[in-house]
Amino acid sequence: MSNNLGVNVAPYTIRTFDGRVLAYGPADGDNNTIPPPPRPVIAYRSPPSQPERFSIGQVEQDRNRYYINYLIERNSLLYDQVTAPQQWVIIFVPVPGRVVFVIQTEDERLWLAPRDDQDGQIRVERVVYEEPFRYPDNALFELSPLLN
């Protein structure tokens, strides 16, 4: 589901640093309810079908705040739910030979993929850093633009 709440909205696929594809898992609950139940955002080694289309749009021009579909964090887990979408901060991370980003809440809790190349739901948590500062690999994501 795309949203038109931001400006400069464009469709993307999102992959983890190790190449897993983000897509929606099965919803918890009855799909006939209004609004429908939340769908977990899962990192899949082999996606169930086509990669998910995530519409990413700026909240305002010249601000580093974005909507990504109707993604929200609840209980430290990432879901798509038809509610007021959460704002996310997307930050470029320089990694030689790669174009990767961290995606975080305004209070600096990061999206984190499961470790060890496993399928699983994306978590949203604070990371404790060690010196020298470096984001963990499971906090890095590739955003690939799709043609409309």
C-alpha positions in Angstrom: 0.0 0.0 0.0 1.5 3.3 -0.9 0.9 6.6 0.8 0.7 10.1 -0.6 1.3 11.9 2.6 4.8 13.2 1.7 6.4 15.0 -1.2 8.8 13.5 -3.7 7.3 10.1 -3.2 9.0 7.2 -5.1 8.8 3.4 -5.0 11.8 1.4 -3.7 12.7 -2.1 -2.7 14.6 -2.5 0.5 17.3 -5.1 1.1 19.5 -5.9 4.1 23.2 -5.4 3.9 23.6 -9.2 3.3 21.0 -9.2 0.5 17.8 -10.3 2.1 14.6 -8.7 0.7 12.1 -6.9 2.9 8.5 -7.9 2.4 5.3 -8.2 4.4 4.7 -11.4 6.4 1.2 -12.7 7.1 -1.1 -10.5 9.1 -1.9 -11.4 12.6 -5.7 -11.5 12.9 -8.8 -11.3 10.7 -8.1 -9.5 7.4 -11.8 -8.5 7.2 -11.5 -6.0 10.0 -11.3 -2.2 9.5 -8.6 -1.2 9.7 -7.0 -4.5 8.7 -4.5 -6.1 11.2 -0.9 -5.1 11.1 1.5 -6.9 8.8 5.0 -7.6 10.0 7.9 -6.5 7.9 10.2 -9.5 7.4 13.7 -9.9 5.9 13.5 -12.9 3.6 16.4 -14.8 2.1 14.0 -16.0 -0.6 11.0 -13.5 -0.9 7.6 -15.1 -1.0 6.9 -13.4 -4.4 7.9 -10.1 -5.8 9.9 -7.8 -3.5 7.6 -5.4 -1.7 7.2 -1.9 -3.2 7.9 0.6 -0.4 6.8 4.2 -1.2 9.2 6.6 0.4 8.2 10.2 0.6 9.7 13.2 2.4 7.5 14.7 5.1 8.6 18.2 4.1 11.0 19.6 1.6 14.5 20.1 3.0 13.9 17.9 6.1 15.4 14.5 6.7 12.1 12.9 7.7 10.3 10.4 5.6 7.2 8.2 5.5 7.8 4.6 4.3 4.4 3.2 3.3 2.4 3.0 6.6 5.3 1.5 8.6 5.1 1.9 12.3 7.1 0.6 15.2 5.2 -1.2 17.9 6.8 -3.1 20.8 10.2 -2.8 19.1 9.0 -4.5 15.9 8.3 -3.1 12.5 4.8 -3.4 11.0 2.7 -2.0 8.1 -0.6 -0.8 9.5 -3.2 1.5 8.0 -2.9 4.2 10.6 -1.0 7.5 10.8 2.4 6.5 9.5 5.5 7.0 11.6 8.2 9.4 10.5 11.6 7.9 9.8 15.1 9.4 9.5 17.1 7.9 6.7 20.9 8.5 6.9 23.5 7.6 4.2 26.4 5.5 5.6 29.7 5.6 3.7 30.7 2.0 3.0 33.3 1.3 0.3 31.7 0.0 -2.9 28.2 0.1 -1.4 25.3 2.6 -1.2 23.7 1.9 2.2 21.6 3.7 4.8 20.4 3.3 8.3 16.7 4.0 9.0 15.9 5.1 12.5 13.3 6.8 14.7 13.7 10.4 15.6 15.0 9.2 19.0 17.7 7.2 17.2 16.4 3.7 17.5 17.5 1.8 14.4 15.9 -0.8 12.1 17.8 -4.1 12.8 17.5 -7.2 10.6 17.9 -10.6 12.3 21.5 -11.6 12.4 23.1 -14.6 10.7 21.3 -14.5 7.4 18.0 -15.7 8.8 14.4 -14.8 7.9 12.8 -12.7 10.6 10.9 -9.6 11.5 12.7 -6.2 11.5 13.3 -4.9 15.0 13.5 -1.2 16.0 16.0 -0.8 18.9 18.7 1.4 20.3 22.2 0.2 19.6 25.1 0.5 22.0 28.2 1.5 20.0 31.8 0.6 20.7 34.9 2.6 19.7 35.7 3.1 16.9 32.1 4.0 16.0 30.6 1.7 13.3 27.0 0.7 12.6 26.5 -3.0 12.8 25.9 -4.7 9.4 22.4 -5.8 10.4 21.5 -2.0 10.7 22.5 -1.3 7.1 19.9 -1.3 4.3 20.0 -0.8 0.5 17.2 1.3 -1.0 16.8 0.5 -4.7 14.5 2.7 -6.8 11.9 1.0 -8.9 10.6 2.2 -12.2 6.9 3.1 -12.1 
